[in-house]
Amino acid sequence: MVKFHLPDFSGHFMFNLVFIEMLKNRPEYFRDGVEIASVYGVFPPSLWNGGRIQQGKCDKRYIKSVINAFNERGIPLRFTFTNPVLEKKHLSDDFCNMVMNLANNGLNEAIVMSPILEDYIRKNYPKYKLTSSTCKRITDPDALYNEVNKDYHIVVIDYDLNNRFDILEKIPDKEKCEILVNACCEPACRRRSAHYESIGIQQIAYANHMRKYPDMPFNSDKLVQEHPEMLEIAGCQCVHRTIFDIKNLRTHITPEDIWENYVPMGFRQFKIEGRTLDIFNLMEHYIYYMIRPEFKEQARFMLLRQLRANNVIVIHE
């Protein structure tokens, strides 16, 4: 099987369900062996969230319905609890612990970066399988091999190592490793770790604001005054790249690369990023990677029609 991990079970909830149902009902549209191994993300406003800022507010009823919708199809949720600036006081966050308890059934998973949060989850929620995040920026080969040997269900490889076959071939347990195939970030970006920290600070500020003032809009001006480095990072346009923009990046992995190079090497886990992509951009990523070329038009038409039927896409006539 070729296992794909898809973005955003919350904001792209219905889109992912429609796509998963298409895999079930129209398997002939899909490339050989495609399996949806998980859908990752968070329920806003999760203070532990990292990697991308996730705003909004989910109530308990919605959280339960999303968990049930994916889990009853045998698909785990993977929580992106990768905030790198967490402190001990953040571990008792009511909302994040509520979510963990609701999804604590042995199927769902968590992606971790912070050692203190990882230790907390291992102690308090031992049913969760843990994934080591790409946010750790492990680019040294020996450090990567050591990470793979640790007690993680999956290790997401830093995408600066994509297409570095001299390093990838020496990984001791390739089936345990996940490769991010469609990275939008500039290769070897020196600001990436700082970007993750900035996102973590903003996510904590947003979650705290929503706890105190749930009906008031969040204003980040004061936060930017306290952290002026956020202005430079906020100007990064990489996150707005489309599937067509990223194809020339040296970190890019094509569908042909997956089936012709990575799968024969022993890799089985592939991540598609896109939690903050608009639905049309995300659709093109899914079609590009998982749909057979000869069925792209049929798959796109079916997706659009089903999304309209479910009021995900509204067309004014």
N, C-alpha and C positions, 0 to 999 in steps of 0.2 A: 504493500500500500504506500501511496504518496500522501503524507498527512499535511494538511494545510490548517494553519491557525489564523483565524479571521478577526478583523477589528470591530470592536464596539458593539457589545450585546445590548447596550442601553439605548444610545442615540440612534443606532442603525438596527434596532431590534427587528422591525418588520422586514426590512430589506434582507437581513441575514436569514430570517425564517423562510421567506419566499425563495431565496437561493437554495437553501437546504432542501426544501420541498422539490425544487426542480431537479436536484441531484437524485432524489428518490424516485421521481416520476419519469424523468427523461435521462436515464444514465448514459444513453447513446450519445448525448451531447458532450460528454465529458472525456477528458484525456484519460489514459489508462491508469487505473488504480487510485483515482482521486478520492480522498476521504477527508471529511471535516473533523479534525481532531479536537478543536476547541474554538470558542469565541472569547476574546479577551476584552478587558476594559474595566470600568468601574460604574457604580451608581453614584452620580453626583448628589451631594457635594462631599466626596470622600477625601478626607484630610490626608490619608496615606497615599493618595494617587501620585504618580510621577510620569515623566516622559512626554506628556501632552497635558495642557491645562484643560480640565473638564468642569464646565460650569453647568448650572441647572439645579434641579431639586427633584428627587424621587421619593415617593412615599412608600410605606411598608407594603401596601397592596400591590403596587406596580412591581416592586422588587420581587415579591413572591411569585407574581405571574410570569416574570421574565425567567427566573430560576426554573420554574416548573416547565415552561415552554421548551427550553433547551434540554433540560435534564431528562424529561420524559422521552426525548428523542435520542438519549444516550450521549449527549454532547456536553462536556464540562464547560463551565465558566471559569476563566482564569483572570483573577483580579490583578490589575497592574498596580500593586502596592510597592512602587519603586521610588517613592519620595526620598531623596538622598540627604535631606536636612532634618529628618525627624529627631526629636529628643524624647527622653524617657517619659515626659509628661504627656506626649501625644499618644502613647500606647493605649491609654484608657478612653480614647475617643468613643463616645456613645454610638455614633452613627456607624463607624467602621466595624465595631464589635457587634452591633446589631446585624449588619450584613453578613459577617462571618458566621454568626449563629444560625441565621436563616438558611445559609447554603452549606451548613456543616453536615453533609450526608455521605461523605466519602468519595463523591464523584468530582467535586469542584476543586480548583487549584488556586495557587497564588504565585505571582511573580515578585521576587524580592531583590532588593539592593542593600538596604540598611541592615547592618548586623544586629542592631537592637530589635528591629521589627522581626527579622527572621527568627531570632531566639524566642521572641514573644509568641509568635505563631507556632513554632515547634512545641513550645511548652503548653500553650492554652488550646491549640487547635490541631492536634496531632493527626487528624484524619486528612488534612490538606496535603496534597503533593506540592512540592516547591520547585519553582523554576528560577534559575540564576539569570538575572537580567542582563541584556546587552548594555544597559546604562552603566554598568561597572567599568566599561571601556578597557577590557582585558585584551591587549594587543600583543603582549609578549608571548611567544609560543609556549615556553615552559610554564608560565602562569596559567595559560589556557588549559594545557594538559592536566595540570594540577587541579584546576576547577572542575574539569570533567570527572576526575576521580573522586570528588566530594559527594556527599549524600544529597544530590539533587535529582529530581525526576527528569528534568531537561535543563540544558545549558544553552542559552541563546548567544551565539557567537557574535562578537563585534563585527559589524559589516565592513570595516576597513580590511578585514581578512578575507572577504569574499574574493573568489578567483585567485587566492594565494594557495595554490594546490600543493606547493612544497610544504606548507604548514598544515593544511587540512588533511593531507594523506597520513600524517603521523598522529592524528587524534586517536586515542586508545579505544573509544567507544562512540563511533559515529552515529549510531541509532539514537543515542541520548542527546545529540546536538541538534539545535534548531538554527536554520539559516534564514536571515531576513533578506528576501530576494529583491525588494523594490525600494530600497532606501532612497529617500529624497535629499538627505543631508549631503553637503559637499564632502567628498572623500578627504580624510585626514583633517577634518575641521578642528582647529585649535580651540574653538569656543564651545564645543559640544558639551563638555562636562559642566562648564559655567552655565550653559543654557539649561541643563537639567536642574542645577541648583536654583536658578532663577524661577523655573517652573514650580519647584518644590515650595519655595517661599510664597509664591503667589497662591498656590493651592491651599496652603495652610491659612493664609489671610482670608481667602475666599470662604473656606469652610467655617472659620470662626465668625466671619461676618454673617453668614447665613444662619448660624446658630443664634446669634443675638438679634439680627434684624431680618428675618426671613422674607419680609414684604418690601424691603428697600433694595434698590439696585446697588451693586457693588461698584465703588469708585476706587480705582487703583492709583490715583494721583499721589496720595500721601505715601503709599508704598514705594512708588518710583522715586520720590524725593529722598526716602531713606536708603534706597538701593539704586542709585543713578545708572549703574551698569546695565540695568534692565532695558534702558532705552536703546542701547546698541543691539542687544539681543533681540528685542521686540521688532527691530527693523529687518531681521533675517527673512528673506522671501522663499527660502527653500521649501518650507512646509506647503507652499502654494503650487509647487510643481505638479504637473500632470503626468500620467503614464508616458506621454510622448516626450516630455522634458527630461525624464530620468534615464532614458535608454542609452544615452551617450556617456553616462557616468561609469567610471571604471569599476565601481562596486555593483553595477547592475548585473542581474542574473536573468537570462531569458528562459522561457519555458523549455526550449530545446536544451539549454544547459542543464536544467533540472533532470530531465529524463535521460539525456545522453552522457552526462558527466557525473552529477552528484549522486543520483540513485545508484548507478553501477559501483560507485566508490563505497556505498553503504549508508549514505545519508537518507533519512526518511521524513524529517520534520522541516517544514518550510513555513515561514511567517510572512504574511502580507500586512504591511502597515497601512494605516488610513483612518484612524479614529476621528480625525478632524477634516477628512476629505468630504467634499460634497458628493451627493449620491451618484451623480453621473460619472464623475472621475473614479469613484470607487467601483462602480459597475464595470468600467473599462478595465480596471486592474483585475477583477475577478474573471472577466471574459478572456483577457490576455493570457492569464496563467492556467486556468482550469478548463476552458472550453476548447474542444477541437476546432481548428481553423475553419473547417467546412460547415460548422454549425453556429458560427458566431452570430450571423444575422438572425437565425431562428431563436437562439438563446436570448439575444438582446430584445427582440420583439416580445417574447414570452415574459421576460422580466418586467419590461415596461408596462405591459398589459396587466400583469398581476399587481404591480405596485400601484397602478391607477385604481384598480378594483379595490385595493385596500386603503385608498386615500393617502398613500405615501407621496404620490405625485398627483397634483391637482392641475388639470388643464381647463382653462377658462374658454368657453366657446361663445 
